[in-house]
Amino acid sequence: MPAYPLAAQMQWPSLAQDLALLMVPNSPIKGVDEVCRTYNLTRQDLKEILAVPYFQGLLDTVMTEIQKQGSKAGVRYRALILAQAMSEKLFRDANSGELKGADSIKFFAELLKMSGLNSDKGETQVNTQVNVQLPIPQGVAKVAHCLPKQGDSLDV
């Protein structure tokens, strides 16, 4: 991060998320000092950023989202970070030609599915209606409600 902490605004969303995660159980982040080390900030730099209204809005938004997740927010955050890191590595490997052909195809299929570009749903639902006439004799009390009464029309 540059010497002037307000200049690195592209890191503010992740900084806000890390600060918000300090408040949840099972947080992977152990304290303000860890956050400062991660973003190469001093505590004074962090105080300056926290005073910016735009950053306060980011922090409020992230806090609301994390509170909705409840006590599992820390675990979900770790899984998200790991998934992001793994996808970046796979992306770099695929671009550099280091992935084998079969792995590239699997990776490509998963990317299409995750991005929503895979338009083949693989499922088709067919609804059909079949009318069957059952030979139910008149006078059976259990099925009387299913039989047409005299004078009733069956046309609907």
Accessible surface in RSA format (square Angstrom, percent):
REM  Atomic radii and reference values for relative SASA: ProtOr
REM  Chains: A
REM  Algorithm: Lee & Richards
REM  Probe-radius: 1.40
REM  Slices: 20
REM RES _ NUM      All-atoms   Total-Side   Main-Chain    Non-polar    All polar
REM                ABS   REL    ABS   REL    ABS   REL    ABS   REL    ABS   REL
RES MET A   1    53.36  27.6   0.57   0.4  52.79 125.7   8.36   7.1  44.99  59.6
RES PRO A   2    72.40  52.8  53.19  48.5  19.21  69.8  66.24  54.7   6.16  38.3
RES ALA A   3   108.17  99.5  69.00 106.5  39.17  89.1  82.90 116.7  25.27  66.9
RES TYR A   4   130.10  60.7 127.24  72.4   2.87   7.5 100.25  75.3  29.85  36.8
RES PRO A   5     5.67   4.1   5.48   5.0   0.18   0.7   5.67   4.7   0.00   0.0
RES LEU A   6    43.09  24.0  39.52  28.3   3.57   9.0  39.61  27.8   3.48   9.4
RES ALA A   7    58.73  54.0  28.30  43.7  30.42  69.2  38.14  53.7  20.58  54.5
RES ALA A   8     1.33   1.2   1.33   2.0   0.00   0.0   1.33   1.9   0.00   0.0
RES GLN A   9    99.21  55.5  93.01  68.0   6.20  14.8  20.13  42.9  79.08  60.0
RES MET A  10   158.02  81.8 124.96  82.7  33.06  78.7 118.20 100.5  39.82  52.8
RES GLN A  11    63.23  35.4  61.47  44.9   1.76   4.2  14.78  31.5  48.45  36.7
RES TRP A  12     1.68   0.7   1.68   0.8   0.00   0.0   1.68   0.9   0.00   0.0
RES PRO A  13    69.40  50.6  65.95  60.1   3.45  12.5  66.70  55.1   2.70  16.8
RES SER A  14    49.29  41.7  44.66  59.6   4.63  10.7  38.98  83.0  10.31  14.4
RES LEU A  15     0.00   0.0   0.00   0.0   0.00   0.0   0.00   0.0   0.00   0.0
RES ALA A  16     0.00   0.0   0.00   0.0   0.00   0.0   0.00   0.0   0.00   0.0
RES GLN A  17    52.09  29.1  52.09  38.1   0.00   0.0   3.32   7.1  48.77  37.0
RES ASP A  18     9.81   6.9   9.81   9.8   0.00   0.0   0.02   0.0   9.79   9.8
RES LEU A  19    15.20   8.5  13.44   9.6   1.77   4.4  13.44   9.4   1.77   4.8
RES ALA A  20     0.50   0.5   0.00   0.0   0.50   1.1   0.33   0.5   0.17   0.5
RES LEU A  21     1.48   0.8   1.48   1.1   0.00   0.0   1.48   1.0   0.00   0.0
RES LEU A  22    42.36  23.6  17.29  12.4  25.07  63.0  17.43  12.2  24.93  67.1
RES MET A  23   135.08  70.0 102.55  67.9  32.53  77.4  79.35  67.5  55.73  73.8
RES VAL A  24    20.63  13.6  11.15  10.1   9.48  22.8  13.09  11.4   7.54  20.5
RES PRO A  25    80.80  58.9  67.40  61.4  13.40  48.7  80.20  66.2   0.60   3.8
RES ASN A  26   100.44  69.3  74.76  72.2  25.67  61.8  23.35  56.2  77.09  74.5
RES SER A  27    12.50  10.6   6.69   8.9   5.81  13.4   6.69  14.2   5.81   8.1
RES PRO A  28    25.88  18.9  13.13  12.0  12.75  46.3  13.13  10.8  12.75  79.2
RES ILE A  29    18.57  10.6  12.78   9.5   5.79  13.9  12.78   9.2   5.79  15.7
RES LYS A  30   155.30  75.8 120.47  73.9  34.83  82.9  96.34  86.7  58.96  62.8
RES GLY A  31    22.23  27.4   0.00   N/A  22.23  27.4  22.12  60.7   0.11   0.2
RES VAL A  32    48.95  32.2  45.34  41.0   3.61   8.7  45.34  39.4   3.61   9.8
RES ASP A  33    72.98  51.1  70.76  70.4   2.21   5.2  21.68  51.0  51.30  51.2
RES GLU A  34    51.36  29.5  50.27  38.0   1.08   2.6  17.70  34.2  33.65  27.5
RES VAL A  35     1.72   1.1   0.55   0.5   1.17   2.8   1.72   1.5   0.00   0.0
RES CYS A  36     8.44   6.4   8.30   9.3   0.14   0.3   8.31  21.1   0.13   0.1
RES ARG A  37   172.44  72.4 147.13  75.0  25.31  60.3  80.93 110.6  91.51  55.5
RES THR A  38    91.68  65.2  56.65  57.4  35.03  83.5  49.39  66.3  42.29  63.9
RES TYR A  39    19.39   9.1  15.37   8.7   4.02  10.5  13.14   9.9   6.26   7.7
RES ASN A  40   105.03  72.4  90.90  87.8  14.13  34.0  21.12  50.8  83.91  81.1
RES LEU A  41    14.26   7.9   0.88   0.6  13.39  33.7   2.48   1.7  11.78  31.7
RES THR A  42    82.51  58.7  76.27  77.3   6.24  14.9  79.85 107.2   2.66   4.0
RES ARG A  43   131.68  55.3 125.96  64.2   5.72  13.6  54.90  75.0  76.78  46.5
RES GLN A  44   105.65  59.1 101.90  74.5   3.75   8.9  47.39 100.9  58.26  44.2
RES ASP A  45    26.01  18.2  26.01  25.9   0.00   0.0   0.00   0.0  26.01  25.9
RES LEU A  46     7.42   4.1   7.42   5.3   0.00   0.0   7.42   5.2   0.00   0.0
RES LYS A  47   132.43  64.6 125.64  77.1   6.79  16.2  72.34  65.1  60.09  64.0
RES GLU A  48    66.30  38.1  58.51  44.3   7.80  18.6  27.55  53.3  38.76  31.6
RES ILE A  49     0.00   0.0   0.00   0.0   0.00   0.0   0.00   0.0   0.00   0.0
RES LEU A  50    63.07  35.1  57.80  41.4   5.27  13.3  58.30  40.9   4.77  12.8
RES ALA A  51    69.88  64.3  48.34  74.6  21.54  49.0  54.80  77.2  15.08  40.0
RES VAL A  52    33.85  22.3  32.15  29.1   1.70   4.1  33.85  29.4   0.00   0.0
RES PRO A  53   103.89  75.7  95.30  86.9   8.59  31.2  96.19  79.4   7.71  47.9
RES TYR A  54   138.95  64.9 127.24  72.4  11.71  30.5  99.41  74.7  39.55  48.7
RES PHE A  55     0.00   0.0   0.00   0.0   0.00   0.0   0.00   0.0   0.00   0.0
RES GLN A  56    79.98  44.7  79.04  57.8   0.94   2.2  24.91  53.0  55.07  41.8
RES GLY A  57    35.05  43.2   0.00   N/A  35.05  43.2  32.90  90.3   2.15   4.8
RES LEU A  58    36.88  20.5  34.43  24.6   2.45   6.2  35.57  25.0   1.31   3.5
RES LEU A  59    36.97  20.6  36.97  26.4   0.00   0.0  36.97  26.0   0.00   0.0
RES ASP A  60    93.98  65.8  91.06  90.6   2.92   6.9  27.71  65.2  66.27  66.1
RES THR A  61    85.63  60.9  79.54  80.6   6.08  14.5  58.94  79.2  26.69  40.3
RES VAL A  62    26.58  17.5  25.23  22.8   1.34   3.2  26.58  23.1   0.00   0.0
RES MET A  63    47.05  24.4  46.99  31.1   0.06   0.2  44.07  37.5   2.98   3.9
RES THR A  64    69.84  49.7  69.11  70.1   0.73   1.7  44.11  59.2  25.74  38.9
RES GLU A  65    83.47  47.9  82.89  62.7   0.57   1.4  31.20  60.4  52.26  42.7
RES ILE A  66     7.43   4.2   7.43   5.5   0.00   0.0   7.43   5.3   0.00   0.0
RES GLN A  67   124.03  69.4 100.45  73.4  23.58  56.1  40.54  86.3  83.49  63.3
RES LYS A  68   150.52  73.4 110.95  68.1  39.57  94.2  80.56  72.5  69.96  74.5
RES GLN A  69    69.62  38.9  56.93  41.6  12.68  30.2  14.90  31.7  54.72  41.5
RES GLY A  70    36.20  44.6   0.00   N/A  36.20  44.6  34.70  95.2   1.51   3.4
RES SER A  71    65.19  55.1  55.48  74.0   9.71  22.4  28.92  61.6  36.27  50.8
RES LYS A  72   128.81  62.8 128.39  78.8   0.41   1.0  72.54  65.3  56.27  59.9
RES ALA A  73     1.17   1.1   0.33   0.5   0.84   1.9   0.33   0.5   0.84   2.2
RES GLY A  74     0.00   0.0   0.00   N/A   0.00   0.0   0.00   0.0   0.00   0.0
RES VAL A  75    87.72  57.7  86.94  78.7   0.78   1.9  87.11  75.7   0.61   1.7
RES ARG A  76   119.14  50.0 112.47  57.3   6.67  15.9  45.47  62.1  73.67  44.6
RES TYR A  77    28.83  13.5  24.84  14.1   3.99  10.4  15.91  12.0  12.92  15.9
RES ARG A  78   125.98  52.9 119.59  61.0   6.39  15.2  45.75  62.5  80.23  48.6
RES ALA A  79    60.54  55.7  49.98  77.1  10.56  24.0  56.78  80.0   3.76  10.0
RES LEU A  80    99.00  55.1  94.14  67.4   4.86  12.2  98.48  69.2   0.52   1.4
RES ILE A  81    76.76  43.7  76.22  56.8   0.54   1.3  76.22  54.9   0.54   1.5
RES LEU A  82   110.43  61.5 107.81  77.1   2.62   6.6 110.09  77.3   0.34   0.9
RES ALA A  83    58.40  53.7  48.71  75.2   9.69  22.1  54.38  76.6   4.02  10.6
RES GLN A  84   102.67  57.4  97.16  71.0   5.51  13.1  29.44  62.7  73.23  55.5
RES ALA A  85    55.24  50.8  43.68  67.4  11.56  26.3  50.84  71.6   4.40  11.7
RES MET A  86   108.89  56.4 105.61  69.9   3.28   7.8  92.49  78.6  16.39  21.7
RES SER A  87    44.90  37.9  41.61  55.5   3.29   7.6  30.18  64.3  14.72  20.6
RES GLU A  88    84.18  48.3  83.86  63.4   0.31   0.7  22.81  44.1  61.36  50.1
RES LYS A  89   114.48  55.8 114.48  70.2   0.00   0.0  86.82  78.1  27.66  29.5
RES LEU A  90    64.62  36.0  64.62  46.2   0.00   0.0  64.62  45.4   0.00   0.0
RES PHE A  91   106.93  53.5 106.93  66.2   0.00   0.0 106.93  64.8   0.00   0.0
RES ARG A  92   141.20  59.3 136.37  69.5   4.84  11.5  67.49  92.2  73.71  44.7
RES ASP A  93    22.66  15.9  22.63  22.5   0.03   0.1   0.51   1.2  22.15  22.1
RES ALA A  94    39.79  36.6  19.48  30.1  20.31  46.2  20.55  28.9  19.24  51.0
RES ASN A  95   106.69  73.6  71.41  69.0  35.28  84.9  26.66  64.2  80.04  77.4
RES SER A  96    72.82  61.5  33.93  45.3  38.89  89.6  45.01  95.9  27.81  39.0
RES GLY A  97    62.10  76.6   0.00   N/A  62.10  76.6  34.27  94.0  27.83  62.3
RES GLU A  98   129.20  74.2  96.20  72.8  33.00  78.6  39.14  75.7  90.05  73.5
RES LEU A  99    35.78  19.9  19.62  14.0  16.15  40.6  20.59  14.5  15.19  40.9
RES LYS A 100   159.07  77.6 150.38  92.3   8.68  20.7 101.19  91.1  57.88  61.7
RES GLY A 101    52.20  64.4   0.00   N/A  52.20  64.4  38.71 106.2  13.49  30.2
RES ALA A 102    67.21  61.8  55.35  85.4  11.87  27.0  60.12  84.7   7.10  18.8
RES ASP A 103    60.85  42.6  58.67  58.4   2.18   5.1  11.39  26.8  49.46  49.3
RES SER A 104    39.86  33.7  36.40  48.6   3.46   8.0  27.78  59.1  12.08  16.9
RES ILE A 105   125.03  71.2 122.73  91.4   2.30   5.6 124.81  89.9   0.22   0.6
RES LYS A 106   137.56  67.1 133.36  81.8   4.20  10.0  86.32  77.7  51.24  54.6
RES PHE A 107    23.66  11.8  18.57  11.5   5.09  13.3  23.16  14.0   0.50   1.4
RES PHE A 108   122.03  61.0 121.42  75.2   0.61   1.6 122.03  74.0   0.00   0.0
RES ALA A 109    49.50  45.5  45.22  69.8   4.28   9.7  47.96  67.5   1.54   4.1
RES GLU A 110    76.15  43.7  76.15  57.6   0.00   0.0  31.39  60.7  44.76  36.5
RES LEU A 111    68.40  38.1  67.36  48.2   1.05   2.6  67.62  47.5   0.79   2.1
RES LEU A 112    51.14  28.5  50.94  36.4   0.20   0.5  51.12  35.9   0.02   0.1
RES LYS A 113   125.79  61.4 110.83  68.0  14.96  35.6  68.88  62.0  56.91  60.6
RES MET A 114   134.92  69.9  96.88  64.1  38.04  90.6  65.58  55.8  69.34  91.9
RES SER A 115    70.67  59.7  33.12  44.2  37.55  86.5  43.38  92.4  27.29  38.2
RES GLY A 116    61.38  75.7   0.00   N/A  61.38  75.7  33.31  91.4  28.07  62.9
RES LEU A 117   130.64  72.8 107.32  76.8  23.33  58.6 110.66  77.7  19.99  53.8
RES ASN A 118    67.13  46.3  52.82  51.0  14.31  34.5   8.12  19.5  59.01  57.0
RES SER A 119   101.03  85.4  77.62 103.6  23.41  53.9  48.01 102.2  53.02  74.3
RES ASP A 120   111.87  78.4  92.44  92.0  19.43  45.9  34.80  81.9  77.07  76.9
RES LYS A 121   168.68  82.3 140.81  86.4  27.87  66.4  97.38  87.7  71.30  75.9
RES GLY A 122    68.90  85.0   0.00   N/A  68.90  85.0  35.39  97.1  33.52  75.1
RES GLU A 123   152.32  87.5 128.31  97.1  24.02  57.2  47.77  92.4 104.55  85.4
RES THR A 124   124.95  88.9  88.56  89.8  36.38  86.7  62.32  83.7  62.62  94.7
RES GLN A 125   151.03  84.5 118.46  86.6  32.57  77.6  45.89  97.7 105.14  79.7
RES VAL A 126   115.12  75.8  85.47  77.4  29.65  71.5  88.50  76.9  26.62  72.2
RES ASN A 127   124.70  86.0  93.61  90.5  31.09  74.9  35.44  85.3  89.26  86.3
RES THR A 128   113.70  80.9  76.46  77.5  37.24  88.8  57.92  77.8  55.78  84.3
RES GLN A 129   153.73  86.0 120.63  88.2  33.10  78.8  45.46  96.8 108.27  82.1
RES VAL A 130   116.51  76.7  89.17  80.7  27.35  65.9  91.28  79.3  25.23  68.4
RES ASN A 131   129.19  89.1  97.22  93.9  31.97  77.0  34.94  84.1  94.25  91.1
RES VAL A 132   105.51  69.4  76.49  69.2  29.02  69.9  79.41  69.0  26.10  70.8
RES GLN A 133   171.70  96.0 145.38 106.3  26.31  62.6  56.44 120.1 115.25  87.4
RES LEU A 134   125.69  70.0 102.50  73.3  23.19  58.3 103.34  72.6  22.34  60.1
RES PRO A 135   130.67  95.2  97.90  89.2  32.76 119.1 113.11  93.4  17.55 109.1
RES ILE A 136    55.23  31.4  38.44  28.6  16.78  40.4  39.53  28.5  15.69  42.6
RES PRO A 137    87.69  63.9  76.71  69.9  10.97  39.9  87.49  72.2   0.20   1.2
RES GLN A 138   139.34  77.9 115.56  84.5  23.77  56.6  60.68 129.2  78.66  59.7
RES GLY A 139    78.46  96.8   0.00   N/A  78.46  96.8  42.79 117.4  35.67  79.9
RES VAL A 140    62.29  41.0  57.81  52.3   4.47  10.8  62.06  53.9   0.23   0.6
RES ALA A 141    92.92  85.4  66.80 103.1  26.12  59.4  73.11 103.0  19.81  52.5
RES LYS A 142   179.52  87.6 159.11  97.6  20.40  48.6 111.48 100.3  68.04  72.5
RES VAL A 143    40.46  26.6  40.46  36.6   0.00   0.0  40.46  35.2   0.00   0.0
RES ALA A 144    53.36  49.1  46.85  72.3   6.51  14.8  47.82  67.3   5.54  14.7
RES HIS A 145   152.45  83.3 114.23  79.4  38.23  97.8  93.65  96.5  58.81  68.4
RES CYS A 146    80.50  60.9  45.97  51.3  34.53  81.1  21.00  53.2  59.50  64.2
RES LEU A 147    31.02  17.3  22.71  16.2   8.31  20.9  23.25  16.3   7.77  20.9
RES PRO A 148    65.28  47.6  46.28  42.2  19.01  69.1  54.85  45.3  10.43  64.8
RES LYS A 149   149.41  72.9 140.43  86.2   8.98  21.4  89.93  80.9  59.47  63.4
RES GLN A 150   183.76 102.8 150.75 110.2  33.01  78.6  62.17 132.3 121.59  92.2
RES GLY A 151    86.25 106.4   0.00   N/A  86.25 106.4  43.22 118.6  43.03  96.4
RES ASP A 152    86.08  60.3  61.82  61.5  24.27  57.4  16.89  39.8  69.19  69.0
RES SER A 153    84.97  71.8  53.93  72.0  31.04  71.5  49.14 104.6  35.84  50.2
RES LEU A 154   133.63  74.4 110.92  79.4  22.71  57.1 114.24  80.2  19.39  52.2
RES ASP A 155   129.36  90.6 105.85 105.4  23.51  55.6  33.87  79.7  95.49  95.2
RES VAL A 156   194.21 127.8 121.03 109.6  73.18 176.3 148.78 129.3  45.44 123.2
END  Absolute sums over single chains surface
CHAIN  1 A    12346.5       9915.8       2430.7       7368.6       4977.9
END  Absolute sums over all chains
TOTAL         12346.5       9915.8       2430.7       7368.6       4977.9
